[in-house]
Amino acid sequence: KTLTNAIQDATAGMLAFKDAASAGAIGVAAGLSQKQLEGLANAAKNASLALGRDLTDSFNRLIRGVTKAEPELLDELGIILRLENATTKYAVSIGKTREQLNAYERTQAVLNDVLDQAETKFSAIEKLMEKKVI
């Protein structure tokens, strides 16, 4: 199974191959794993359903917001990124101080915070959609 197909599967096939491949390449270059990219794709699907937004735009905002740590890209999805809070929480979880984090670890801190917020805010829509399908 390719990374692109896995990303498409996480969006229930709603994300075009080209968009999944492009965003996947950006994510991999930033050190994100397939599982993490699938998590962002699923979060984008749920956010787009909950907010009535374009899925491709939501996914691109999540990818770029995480890889570039740009809070303004995430704001429109209702995800409020506070870099200091995200990096401090992650640093404590791995036994470091915020200042000791390297670039990869800072990206992981942002990713974890974004995925946590997306789960909290948008997981209910996924549960509702699963009930409708059954």
C-alpha positions, 0 to 999 in steps of 0.5 A, spaced: 500 500 500 502 506 498 503 512 502 498 516 497 493 510 497 493 510 505 492 518 505 486 517 500 483 511 504 484 515 511 479 521 507 474 515 505 477 516 497 475 524 498 482 526 496 484 526 489 491 522 488 495 528 486 493 532 492 494 526 497 501 525 493 503 532 494 501 533 501 504 526 503 511 528 499 511 535 504 509 531 510 515 525 509 520 531 507 518 534 514 519 527 517 512 525 518 510 518 518 505 514 514 501 513 520 501 521 522 499 523 515 493 518 515 491 521 522 492 528 519 488 526 513 482 523 517 482 530 521 482 534 515 476 529 513 472 530 519 474 538 519 471 539 512 465 535 514 464 539 521 465 546 518 463 545 511 470 546 508 473 544 502 477 537 504 483 539 500 484 546 503 483 543 510 488 537 509 493 542 506 492 547 511 493 541 516 500 539 513 503 546 512 500 548 519 504 542 522 510 542 518 511 550 518 508 551 525 504 556 522 498 557 527 494 562 522 493 556 517 490 552 523 486 558 525 480 557 520 479 550 522 478 552 529 485 549 531 488 554 536 496 552 536 500 555 541 507 553 540 510 554 547 504 550 550 505 545 545 513 544 545 513 544 553 507 539 553 511 534 548 518 536 552 515 534 558 513 527 555 520 525 553 523 528 559 526 534 556 526 542 557 522 546 551 529 549 549 532 542 548 528 540 543 531 539 536 527 541 529 524 534 529 521 534 536 518 541 535 515 538 529 512 532 533 510 537 538 506 541 533 503 535 530 501 532 537 497 538 539 494 539 532 491 531 532 489 532 539 485 538 538 482 535 531 480 529 535 477 533 541 473 538 536 471 533 530 471 526 532 464 526 534 462 528 526 466 521 525 461 517 529 455 520 527 457 519 520 459 512 521 452 511 524 449 514 518 452 509 514 450 503 518 
